[in-house]
Amino acid sequence: MRTKALTRLLFVVTGIAWVALFFTDLSVVFSIKTGIQPDMPVWMPGLLFNIYLLSLYYYYKLKIDRDEILNFVDLLWRVFATGLVATVVSLALRLIEFLPGTSRLVSHFLYLEITYLITMPLMGGFLIMCFTAWKRLILYQKSKWLFRLWQVFEYGLFLALVYSSFSLPGLDWLYDVLLAVFVVIGLVLSANTKWVAYLNFKQKWTGLLLLLLTVFYLIYLFYTSNSQIVAAFNDERGIVDHRYHLYFLAVFIFVIMYCSFSFLVILFNLPTTSVFEQKLEEVVNFQRISQSIQTEQSEESVYKILLETSVSTVFADAAWLEVKDNEHHHRLFTYRISEKEAGDIINHLKNNHVTGILEQAQDKTKNLSKHLSSLRGSRFRSILAFPIYVKGDNIGTLALLKELSDGFNKEMTKIVSTFANQAGISIENFRLMEEALQSERYKEELKIAKMVQKSLLPEVLERDTDFEMAAFSESADEVGGDYYDTLRVTENEVALVIADVSGKGTTAAFHMSQMKGIFHSLAQQGIRPEEFMIRANNALTRCLERGSFISATFFVIDTHKKIIRYARAGHCPVLYYHADTGKAEYLKDRGVALGMVRNSSYANFIGANEVHYKPGDIMVLYTDGITESKSSKGEEFGYDRLITCLLEVPDKPAPEIIDHLIARLYEFSGSDNINDDYTALIVKFAKQVNPPD
């Protein structure tokens, strides 16, 4: 906002300076012509002219220097437009001279002064516009030395403006010295035309035309203003005479020099422009192939980009890319050629025992083109072929075709060879990125599955005055197949289950959710444990795939009779601690895992078991991940260590017992990375229990 406001202020100051110059100069000239003493100093118009030039310079400086969007051609168009406006206004004034009846008017000194005071500021504005535009071009890719030289030039011109504001007697020689210095510095600065190299062929022709018109406008305006001042003030009584204005003349010479230098540089660069554009297109196409891994959504898109960029780079007429997915399946991608045409050429080359792949180490490419001459009906007479490698394996062949014979040279061969190599790298990176993205998607899915699995496990276990429970579960993968749950059946009965699904991952978690549904639907019916197992096996055999099974133990704790009724289906034996003897044992009983026997004979493999619990007794339920956990030496944790851990803390509450067990387990394994799911559930009976009725 400040820059905009300052730009507008400078524009207003410039306009005020010109209006003031116009009227003061007319007043002084009229007074001198009529012999009247002027009311203002004769040096006032010259000072106002310098203020006009200075404010106009800073106006264009803010207008152009701050506009970063402008490109080189747009900048030349602005210069051209400014010169066109100044020239059209000047021509309109000159047209009055040729109208009938205007001979006396155009010969009057006031008319001549007015036209001069219009033409001369217009030319000054055009010069300042050119000067600030040339500054933008010269300082493109500036160096420290170049920037300092330009600063010296600008400060010198400012001193020239001050010099022109005052008449310094005895220092006429300084005028010639300063002008010569400005010309030398202008010549050095004019040699900086690096911006020309960034114009394409069309832009260079446009630049030539605009620069030529700019020179024409400058010469015309300078000639017109000179002729006007000579006609009006041949008696040397003119007040503002730009012909001897040091700043004005130095800027004019510099602008003309840079226009001429730029015109010649562009002109001599025209023959090599097409080659430069071709090299630039090669770089852009190479970058496009390199970035295809980031911008494209499929491997086929990378193949398409390879075909398009290769064809445009070597000016080929068509191309195809044959990709081998395996030994028996090939895919063909074509560009400006039908699959039938490409297939005919491929079969023809195979019949002539041509592999279709060039040896890149050779100085001269293999001459495949001669084989096309014998193929009837083909419009193509030149062919190049290159292998595409991914991880050292040849996954395909890139073929380029031209309708002219011997249409490919050695330079083109090297370019396309480089493209083919980069395409192989891009395809390899694309595949690696696809694998990484797939892996990330899989991880995200596993995280969601883990959240679902956690929701399947109970947040709060059933509590009773006769016992307390505590549980721990940790999956080896993101999701696991261990399951435990509790359900109050009646006021005096609580159902409890622990299960281990075969396998790991999402499949195990899915079967775990099935087990949860079966537990809640059957346990609430109050059936016996052995009946629970028979019905659960009947339900699971309909949804478990062959080879999958679930080991489980189902309990019903009867707090009225102080009995634990349970049935075991191939699960780990229960570890039971007897408080009255201070000993622990594994309850040995029979049972086959759910899903192992898929008929009605399963009832023969399940037994009913009962245990009378006493105050202080502890029941440890666990999965095989606990006992089969291995140390760094490969030794299993085992059943004995589990008993030892329990006997170390039999008097502790259930949460502390399970914390002690898990701590010993991780200490034994020596790592937090587990090979199997860890699940354990502790049931500790209260030391004071009410006797049965």
C-alpha positions in Angstrom: 0.0 0.0 0.0 2.9 2.4 0.8 4.4 1.7 -2.6 1.2 2.4 -4.4 0.6 5.6 -2.5 4.2 6.8 -3.2 3.8 5.9 -6.9 0.7 8.0 -7.2 2.3 10.9 -5.3 5.3 10.8 -7.7 2.9 10.9 -10.7 1.1 13.9 -9.3 4.5 15.7 -8.6 5.6 14.9 -12.2 2.4 16.4 -13.6 2.7 19.5 -11.4 6.3 20.0 -12.4 5.4 19.8 -16.1 2.5 22.3 -15.7 4.8 24.6 -13.7 7.5 24.3 -16.3 5.0 25.0 -19.1 3.7 28.3 -17.7 7.0 29.6 -16.2 8.9 29.0 -19.5 6.2 30.7 -21.5 6.2 33.6 -19.1 10.0 34.0 -19.2 10.1 33.6 -23.0 7.2 36.1 -23.6 8.9 38.7 -21.3 12.2 38.4 -23.1 10.5 38.6 -26.5 8.5 41.7 -25.6 11.3 43.4 -23.7 9.6 43.2 -20.4 11.5 42.4 -17.2 10.5 38.8 -16.2 8.7 38.3 -12.9 10.7 35.2 -12.1 14.3 34.1 -12.5 15.3 32.9 -16.0 16.8 29.8 -14.4 13.5 28.7 -12.9 12.3 26.7 -16.0 15.6 24.7 -16.1 15.2 23.8 -12.4 11.6 22.7 -12.9 12.7 20.6 -15.9 15.2 18.8 -13.7 12.5 18.2 -11.0 10.3 16.8 -13.7 13.0 14.4 -14.9 13.9 13.3 -11.3 10.3 12.7 -10.2 9.6 10.8 -13.5 12.7 8.6 -12.9 11.5 7.6 -9.4 8.0 7.0 -10.7 9.2 4.5 -13.4 11.7 3.0 -10.9 8.8 2.1 -8.5 6.5 1.1 -11.4 8.9 -1.3 -13.1 11.4 -2.5 -10.5 8.5 -3.6 -8.2 6.7 -5.5 -10.9 8.2 -8.9 -10.7 5.7 -10.5 -13.0 7.0 -8.7 -16.1 9.0 -10.8 -18.5 11.5 -9.5 -21.0 9.1 -9.2 -23.9 6.4 -7.6 -21.8 9.0 -5.0 -20.7 9.8 -4.2 -24.4 6.1 -3.9 -25.1 5.8 -1.3 -22.3 8.7 0.7 -23.8 7.2 0.4 -27.2 3.8 1.6 -26.0 5.3 4.6 -24.2 7.2 5.6 -27.3 4.1 5.1 -29.5 2.1 7.5 -27.4 4.8 10.1 -27.4 5.3 9.8 -31.2 1.5 10.0 -31.9 1.1 13.2 -29.8 4.1 14.7 -31.6 2.8 13.8 -35.0 -0.6 15.3 -34.2 1.1 18.6 -33.4 3.1 18.4 -36.6 -0.1 17.8 -38.5 -1.3 21.3 -37.6 1.5 22.8 -39.7 0.0 21.3 -42.8 -3.5 22.5 -42.3 -4.7 25.4 -44.5 -4.6 28.8 -42.8 -2.2 27.9 -40.1 1.0 29.4 -41.6 0.9 32.5 -39.3 0.1 30.4 -36.2 2.9 27.9 -36.7 5.4 30.7 -37.2 4.5 32.5 -34.0 7.1 32.1 -31.2 4.4 31.2 -28.6 3.1 28.3 -30.8 6.6 27.1 -31.3 7.4 27.3 -27.6 4.1 25.4 -26.7 4.8 22.6 -29.1 8.4 22.4 -27.9 7.2 22.3 -24.2 4.9 19.4 -25.1 7.4 17.4 -27.3 10.4 17.8 -25.1 8.8 16.4 -21.8 7.3 13.5 -23.9 10.7 12.6 -25.1 12.1 13.0 -21.6 9.4 10.6 -20.3 10.1 8.1 -23.0 13.9 8.2 -22.3 13.4 7.7 -18.6 11.1 4.7 -19.3 13.7 3.2 -21.6 16.4 3.9 -19.0 14.6 2.1 -16.1 13.6 -0.8 -18.5 17.2 -1.2 -19.6 18.3 -1.3 -16.0 16.0 -4.3 -15.4 17.5 -6.1 -18.4 21.1 -5.3 -17.6 20.9 -6.3 -13.9 19.3 -9.7 -14.8 21.6 -12.3 -13.2 23.7 -9.4 -11.9 27.1 -9.8 -10.3 28.5 -7.7 -7.5 30.8 -5.9 -9.9 28.0 -5.1 -12.4 25.7 -3.8 -9.7 28.4 -1.5 -8.3 29.1 -0.2 -11.9 25.4 0.5 -12.4 25.3 2.4 -9.1 28.3 4.5 -10.2 26.4 5.3 -13.4 23.2 6.3 -11.6 25.0 8.5 -9.1 27.0 10.1 -11.9 23.8 10.9 -13.8 22.4 12.4 -10.6 25.4 14.7 -10.4 24.9 15.6 -14.1 21.4 16.7 -13.2 22.8 18.9 -10.5 25.4 20.2 -12.9 22.8 21.1 -15.5 20.8 23.1 -12.9 23.5 25.7 -12.4 25.8 27.7 -14.6 29.4 27.1 -13.6 31.7 29.6 -15.4 35.2 28.3 -16.1 34.2 24.6 -16.0 33.1 24.1 -19.6 35.8 21.4 -19.9 34.0 19.3 -17.2 31.0 18.9 -19.5 33.0 17.1 -22.1 34.8 14.9 -19.5 31.6 13.8 -17.8 29.9 13.1 -21.1 32.8 11.0 -22.3 32.8 9.0 -18.9 29.1 8.4 -19.3 29.6 7.1 -22.8 32.3 4.7 -21.7 30.3 3.3 -18.8 27.3 3.0 -21.1 29.3 1.0 -23.5 30.4 -1.4 -20.8 26.9 -1.8 -19.4 25.5 -2.3 -22.9 27.5 -5.5 -23.3 25.3 -7.2 -20.6 22.5 -8.8 -22.7 22.2 -12.2 -20.9 18.4 -12.0 -21.0 18.5 -12.5 -24.8 19.5 -16.2 -24.3 16.1 -16.8 -22.5 14.0 -15.7 -25.5 12.5 -18.3 -27.8 12.5 -17.9 -31.6 9.2 -16.1 -31.7 10.1 -13.8 -28.8 13.4 -12.8 -30.5 11.6 -11.8 -33.7 9.2 -9.7 -31.5 12.1 -8.2 -29.6 13.8 -7.2 -32.9 10.7 -5.4 -34.1 10.1 -3.6 -30.8 13.8 -2.5 -30.4 13.8 -1.2 -34.0 10.7 0.8 -33.4 12.1 2.1 -30.1 15.2 3.5 -31.9 12.9 5.0 -34.6 10.8 6.7 -31.9 13.8 8.1 -30.1 15.5 9.5 -33.3 12.2 11.0 -34.5 11.4 12.7 -31.1 15.0 14.0 -30.8 15.0 15.3 -34.3 11.6 16.9 -33.9 12.4 18.6 -30.6 15.7 19.9 -32.1 14.1 21.3 -35.1 11.5 23.0 -32.9 14.0 24.6 -30.7 16.2 25.8 -33.6 13.2 27.3 -35.3 12.0 29.1 -32.2 15.2 30.2 -30.6 17.8 30.8 -33.3 18.4 34.0 -31.5 19.7 31.9 -28.5 17.1 33.3 -26.1 15.6 29.8 -25.3 15.4 29.0 -21.7 15.2 25.2 -21.6 17.5 23.8 -24.2 17.8 20.0 -24.0 20.5 19.8 -26.7 23.1 20.8 -24.1 21.5 19.2 -21.0 24.2 16.8 -19.8 21.8 14.4 -18.1 19.3 14.4 -21.0 22.0 13.9 -23.6 23.9 11.1 -21.6 20.6 9.1 -21.1 19.7 9.5 -24.7 23.1 8.2 -25.9 23.0 5.3 -23.4 19.5 4.3 -24.4 20.4 4.3 -28.1 23.6 2.3 -27.5 21.8 -0.4 -25.5 19.0 -0.6 -28.1 21.6 -1.1 -30.8 23.6 -3.7 -28.8 20.5 -5.7 -27.9 19.2 -5.6 -31.5 22.5 -7.0 -32.8 22.8 -9.7 -30.1 19.3 -10.9 -30.8 19.9 -10.8 -34.6 23.1 -12.9 -34.4 21.4 -15.3 -31.9 18.6 -16.2 -34.2 20.4 -19.0 -36.2 21.2 -20.9 -32.9 17.8 -20.3 -31.2 16.3 -23.5 -32.6 19.2 -25.6 -31.3 19.0 -23.9 -27.9 15.3 -24.5 -27.7 15.8 -28.1 -28.6 18.3 -28.5 -25.8 16.0 -26.7 -23.4 13.2 -29.0 -24.4 15.4 -32.0 -23.8 16.1 -30.7 -20.2 12.4 -30.1 -19.6 11.5 -33.5 -21.0 14.2 -35.2 -18.9 12.8 -33.4 -15.8 9.3 -34.4 -16.7 10.4 -38.1 -16.8 12.3 -37.6 -13.5 9.3 -36.0 -11.8 6.7 -38.5 -13.2 7.1 -40.6 -10.0 5.7 -37.7 -8.0 3.0 -36.5 -10.4 1.5 -39.6 -12.0 -0.9 -42.1 -10.6 0.0 -45.2 -12.4 3.0 -46.9 -14.1 1.2 -46.6 -17.4 1.3 -42.8 -17.1 5.1 -43.0 -16.8 5.2 -45.1 -20.0 3.0 -42.5 -21.8 5.3 -39.6 -20.7 8.4 -41.6 -21.9 6.8 -42.0 -25.3 5.7 -38.3 -25.6 9.0 -36.8 -24.4 11.2 -39.1 -26.5 9.2 -38.4 -29.7 9.2 -34.6 -29.2 12.9 -34.5 -28.3 14.3 -36.3 -31.4 11.4 -35.1 -33.7 10.3 -38.7 -34.3 7.1 -39.4 -36.1 5.9 -42.3 -33.9 7.0 -44.6 -31.1 6.0 -47.7 -29.2 6.9 -49.2 -25.9 6.8 -53.0 -25.4 6.7 -53.9 -21.7 7.2 -57.5 -20.5 5.2 -58.4 -17.4 6.5 -62.0 -17.6 7.8 -64.4 -20.2 4.4 -65.0 -21.7 2.6 -61.7 -21.3 3.7 -58.4 -23.1 1.9 -55.1 -23.1 2.3 -52.6 -26.0 1.9 -48.9 -25.6 1.9 -46.8 -28.9 2.2 -43.2 -29.8 1.1 -42.0 -33.3 1.1 -45.5 -34.6 -1.5 -48.3 -34.4 -0.9 -51.5 -32.5 -1.3 -53.4 -35.8 1.5 -51.3 -37.5 3.8 -51.7 -34.5 3.0 -55.5 -34.3 3.9 -55.9 -38.0 7.2 -54.2 -37.6 8.0 -56.2 -34.4 7.2 -59.5 -36.2 9.2 -58.4 -39.3 12.3 -57.6 -37.1 11.9 -61.0 -35.4 11.7 -62.8 -38.7 15.0 -61.0 -39.7 16.6 -62.1 -36.4 16.9 -58.5 -35.1 16.7 -58.3 -31.4 15.4 -54.7 -31.4 17.8 -53.5 -28.7 20.9 -51.4 -29.4 24.2 -51.9 -27.7 24.7 -48.6 -25.9 28.5 -49.0 -25.7 28.9 -48.9 -29.5 30.0 -45.6 -31.1 27.6 -46.2 -34.0 24.1 -47.5 -33.5 23.1 -50.7 -35.0 21.5 -50.2 -38.3 17.9 -51.5 -37.9 16.6 -49.1 -40.5 17.7 -51.3 -43.4 15.2 -54.0 -42.3 12.3 -51.6 -42.7 12.9 -51.1 -46.4 11.9 -54.7 -47.0 8.6 -54.4 -45.1 5.8 -53.7 -47.6 3.1 -51.2 -46.7 5.1 -49.5 -43.9 5.4 -45.7 -44.0 8.4 -45.7 -41.7 12.0 -45.9 -42.9 14.1 -45.2 -39.8 14.0 -46.9 -36.4 15.9 -46.7 -33.1 15.3 -49.2 -30.2 16.5 -49.0 -26.6 16.1 -51.4 -23.6 14.4 -50.3 -20.4 16.0 -51.8 -17.3 14.5 -52.0 -13.8 16.8 -53.5 -11.1 19.0 -54.9 -13.8 16.1 -56.7 -15.5 15.1 -55.8 -19.0 11.4 -55.0 -18.7 10.8 -53.7 -22.2 11.9 -52.0 -25.4 11.4 -48.4 -26.5 11.3 -48.0 -30.3 11.3 -44.6 -32.2 10.3 -44.3 -35.9 10.7 -41.7 -38.6 9.2 -41.7 -42.1 12.6 -40.5 -43.6 15.5 -42.9 -44.1 18.5 -42.3 -41.9 16.5 -39.9 -39.8 18.3 -40.4 -36.6 21.9 -39.2 -35.8 24.4 -40.1 -33.1 23.3 -37.1 -30.9 19.7 -38.3 -31.0 20.7 -41.8 -30.0 22.6 -40.6 -26.9 19.6 -38.4 -25.9 17.0 -41.2 -26.1 19.4 -43.6 -24.5 19.6 -41.2 -21.5 15.8 -40.9 -21.5 15.5 -44.7 -21.5 17.9 -45.0 -18.5 16.0 -42.3 -16.6 12.7 -43.9 -17.4 14.0 -47.2 -15.9 14.9 -45.4 -12.7 11.6 -43.6 -12.6 9.7 -46.8 -13.1 11.7 -48.5 -10.4 11.1 -45.6 -8.0 7.5 -45.5 -8.9 7.1 -49.2 -8.0 9.0 -48.7 -4.8 6.7 -45.8 -3.9 3.7 -47.9 -4.7 4.9 -50.6 -2.4 5.6 -48.1 0.3 2.1 -46.6 -0.1 0.6 -50.0 -0.1 2.5 -50.8 3.1 1.3 -47.5 4.7 -2.3 -48.3 3.7 -1.8 -51.8 5.2 -0.5 -50.3 8.4 -3.4 -47.9 8.6 -5.8 -50.7 8.1 -4.0 -52.7 10.8 -4.3 -49.7 13.2 -8.0 -49.6 12.6 -8.2 -53.4 13.1 -6.3 -53.1 16.3 -8.7 -50.4 17.6 -11.6 -52.8 16.7 -9.8 -55.7 18.4 -9.3 -53.6 21.6 -13.0 -52.8 21.6 -13.7 -56.6 21.5 -11.9 -57.1 24.8 -13.7 -56.1 27.9 -12.7 -52.8 29.5 -14.0 -53.9 32.9 -14.1 -57.4 34.2 -16.9 -58.8 36.3 -16.4 -58.3 40.1 -17.7 -60.2 43.0 -17.3 -60.3 46.8 -15.8 -63.9 46.3 -13.1 -63.0 43.8 -11.2 -60.3 41.8 -9.9 -60.5 38.3 -7.1 -58.8 36.4 -6.0 -59.3 32.7 -3.2 -58.4 30.3 -3.1 -58.7 26.6 -0.5 -57.7 24.0 -0.4 -58.6 20.3 2.7 -59.7 18.4 1.4 -58.0 15.3 -0.9 -54.9 15.0 -3.8 -57.3 15.7 -3.9 -60.7 17.2 -6.1 -63.6 17.9 -6.2 -63.9 21.7 -9.5 -63.4 23.4 -10.9 -63.3 27.0 -14.2 -62.1 28.4 -16.6 -62.3 31.3 -20.3 -62.3 31.6 -22.6 -62.4 34.7 -25.2 -65.1 34.0 -27.2 -65.0 37.3 -26.7 -63.4 40.6 -24.5 -66.3 41.7 -22.9 -67.3 38.4 -20.3 -65.6 36.3 -19.1 -67.0 32.9 -15.5 -66.7 31.9 -13.7 -67.6 28.7 -10.1 -67.4 27.3 -9.4 -68.4 23.7 -6.5 -68.4 21.2 -7.2 -68.3 17.5 -4.7 -70.1 15.2 -2.6 -67.7 13.2 -2.1 -64.0 13.5 -3.1 -60.7 12.0 -6.5 -59.6 10.6 -7.7 -63.2 9.9 -7.2 -64.1 13.6 -8.8 -60.9 14.7 -11.8 -61.7 12.5 -12.2 -65.2 14.0 -11.8 -63.6 17.5 -14.8 -61.4 16.8 -16.8 -64.5 15.9 -15.8 -66.1 19.1 -17.0 -63.1 21.1 -20.4 -63.3 19.4 -20.7 -67.0 20.2 -19.6 -66.5 23.8 -22.2 -63.8 24.5 -25.0 -65.7 22.8 -24.4 -69.0 24.5 -23.1 -68.1 27.9 -26.2 -66.0 28.8 -28.4 -69.2 28.3 -26.8 -70.7 31.5 -25.8 -74.0 29.8 -23.1 -76.4 31.1 -19.5 -75.8 30.0 -19.3 -79.0 27.9 -22.6 -78.1 26.2 -21.1 -74.6 25.5 -18.1 -76.2 23.7 -20.3 -78.5 21.6 -22.5 -75.7 20.4 -19.6 -73.4 19.8 -17.8 -76.1 17.7 -21.0 -76.6 15.7 -21.2 -72.8 15.0 -17.5 -72.3 14.2 -17.2 -75.2 11.7 -19.6 -73.3 9.4 -17.4 -70.2 9.3 -13.8 -71.4 10.0 -11.8 -72.3 6.9 -10.1 -75.7 6.8 -6.9 -75.7 8.8 -8.1 -73.0 11.2 -9.1 -73.7 14.8 -9.6 -72.0 18.1 -8.4 -73.3 21.5 -10.5 -72.2 24.4 -11.4 -72.8 28.0 -14.9 -71.9 29.3 -15.6 -71.4 33.0 -18.7 -70.9 35.1 -17.9 -69.7 38.7 -20.7 -70.5 41.1 -20.3 -68.3 44.1 -23.2 -70.0 45.9 -21.7 -73.5 45.8 -18.1 -72.3 45.7 -17.5 -74.4 42.5 -15.7 -73.7 39.2 -17.2 -75.8 36.4 -15.2 -75.7 33.2 -14.5 -77.4 29.9 -11.2 -77.2 28.0 -11.0 -77.3 24.2 -7.3 -77.8 23.5 -6.3 -74.7 25.3 -3.3 -74.4 27.7 -3.9 -76.2 31.0 -5.1 -74.0 33.9 -2.5 -73.1 36.6 -4.2 -73.4 40.0 -2.7 -72.3 43.3 -4.1 -73.9 46.5 -3.8 -71.4 49.3 -4.2 -74.1 52.1 -1.2 -76.1 50.9 0.8 -73.2 49.3 1.3 -75.3 46.2 0.4 -74.7 42.5 -0.5 -77.3 39.8 -1.7 -77.5 36.3 -5.2 -79.0 35.9 -4.9 -81.9 33.6 -8.0 -82.6 31.6 -9.0 -83.5 28.0 -10.4 -81.5 25.2 -9.9 -80.8 21.5 -9.7 -77.3 19.9 -12.8 -75.9 18.3 -12.9 -76.5 14.6 -10.6 -79.5 14.6 -13.5 -82.1 14.6 -16.2 -81.0 12.2 -19.0 -83.5 13.0 -21.2 -84.6 15.8 -18.5 -86.8 17.3 -16.9 -83.7 18.8 -18.9 -84.4 22.0 -16.7 -87.4 22.6 -13.6 -85.2 23.0 -15.0 -82.8 25.5 -15.2 -83.5 29.3 -16.9 -81.7 32.2 -14.6 -80.6 35.1 -15.2 -79.1 38.5 -13.0 -77.5 41.1 -14.0 -76.4 44.6 -12.3 -73.1 45.3 -11.2 -72.0 48.8 -10.2 -68.6 50.3 -6.9 -67.3 48.8 -6.9 -69.7 45.8 -5.6 -68.3 42.5 -6.4 -69.4 39.0 -4.1 -68.4 36.2 -5.4 -68.4 32.6 -3.0 -67.7 29.8 -2.3 -68.4 26.1 0.7 -70.3 24.7 2.5 -67.0 23.9 3.4 -66.8 27.6 4.9 -70.3 28.0 6.5 -70.3 24.5 8.2 -66.9 24.9 11.9 -67.3 24.1 15.0 -65.7 25.6 17.9 -64.4 23.5 19.5 -67.9 23.8 16.4 -69.6 22.3 15.2 -71.0 25.7 11.4 -71.1 26.3 9.8 -69.5 29.4 8.0 -72.8 30.0 5.5 -74.0 32.6 7.9 -74.3 35.5 8.9 -70.6 35.4 5.2 -69.7 35.3 4.7 -71.6 38.5 7.7 -70.0 40.1 6.5 -66.5 39.2 3.1 -67.3 40.8 4.6 -68.7 44.0 6.7 -65.5 44.4 3.6 -63.3 45.0 0.6 -65.5 46.1 -0.4 -63.0 48.8 -0.6 -60.0 46.4 -3.9 -58.8 44.9 -4.7 -59.9 41.3 -3.5 -56.7 39.5 -0.1 -56.9 41.2 0.2 -60.7 40.5 -0.3 -60.1 36.8 2.1 -57.1 36.7 4.7 -59.3 38.4 4.2 -62.1 35.8 4.5 -59.8 32.8 7.6 -58.1 34.2 9.3 -61.5 34.7 8.2 -62.4 31.1 9.8 -59.3 29.5 12.8 -59.7 31.7 13.3 -63.2 30.5 12.8 -62.4 26.8 15.1 -59.4 27.0 13.1 -57.4 24.5 9.8 -55.6 24.1 9.4 -57.2 20.6 7.3 -60.4 21.1 7.0 -63.3 18.7 3.5 -64.3 19.8 0.5 -62.7 21.5 0.7 -62.4 25.3 -2.5 -62.8 27.2 -3.0 -63.7 30.8 -6.0 -63.5 33.2 -5.7 -63.9 37.0 -8.7 -64.9 39.2 -8.0 -64.6 42.9 -10.6 -65.8 45.4 -11.2 -63.7 48.5 -9.5 -64.9 51.7 -12.9 -64.8 53.5 -15.7 -66.5 51.5 -19.1 -67.3 52.7 -19.7 -71.1 53.1 -22.5 -72.6 51.0 -25.9 -73.1 52.5 
